[in-house]
Amino acid sequence: MRRLNPAAILMLAPTHLMLLLVIALPSAYVFWLSLNESTYGTGLTFVGLDNYTTVLTSRYFWRAAVNTLIVVNAVVYIELLLAIGMAALFLGGLRYPKIMFAIVLMPYAISEVVGVLVWKIMLNPGSGVLARSIEQLGFGMFNWSVSPPLALGVVTLISIWHHLPFTFLIIYAGMLAVPKSLYEASRIDGATPFQEFWRITLPLTIPAILIALIFRFVFAFRLFSEVWLLTGGGPARMTEVLALYLYQSAFRYGDFGTASATGWLMVVGSLLVASVYLWAMHRRMLRGND
């Protein structure tokens, strides 16, 4: 049995302490708060699981949950397909690769709030350049502000635009790690570029794809800025997502207990989604070691 190195423990202690103070203790406090009734200017009153019952029987919570699942799945999988396609193009060779690489990464360098507000101005039904262009193409007035499906579509578009560089970098790094000798051997055997991609590049990039999926599902599950800045959850709370439902519960209605319960339900949901992909990665690693 390996003995623990005291020097290693001491060197890791500051990191562990930081994780304890920044993540573990606040999480434990939020869980305790979720078991209590609390609002502005009052003490805590223990109510057990009543807050979870309130949240799980709220139609606004379930509407927000459905909206979150629709948007998150659309964002993650569309973004993944685009990232794989872009990474394959870069791997195959593009003209002016440095300039193209900078263009692809540019959205990620822009503040999320600034990016959403710029899109909101461009899609303004009365004066936005994109909204007017859509109208001039014969599709009618693009009034997404009064149509929940269109509003959620705009949220999906903006989220993909802003976070696509992150997914692209992970996928592209995975493709670059594929040994060049495999491509040389496949060309000797007469493989076409598509066969190389389908039988070599894509299978060997799956670990990077799974990592990208885990990160993007967890990040997208906390979707807030796009919805808050575009619609505020309206009209009639039809475009609320879970993070916005939590915010409304805490800071508009002053119900910190149900807001904390919502937060822990989001944590559990994120863990369940992430565990599926972590299990898939674990299975793949075990097969690779056989």
Secondary structure, 3 states (H helix, E strand, C coil): CCCCCHHHHHHHHHHHHHHHHHHHHHHHHHHHHHCEECCCCCCCEECCCHHHHHHHCCHHHHHHHHHHHHHHHHHHHHHHHHHHHHHHHHHHCCCCHHHHHHHHHHHHHCCHHHHHHHHHHHCCCCCCHHHHHHHHHHHCCCCHHHCHHHHHHHHHHHHHHHHHHHHHHHHHHHHHCCCHHHHHHHHHCCCCHHHHHHHHHHHHHHHHHHHHHHHHHHHHHCCCHHHHHHCCCCCCCCCCCHHHHHHHHHHHCCCHHHHHHHHHHHHHHHHHHHHHHHHHHHHHHHHHHC
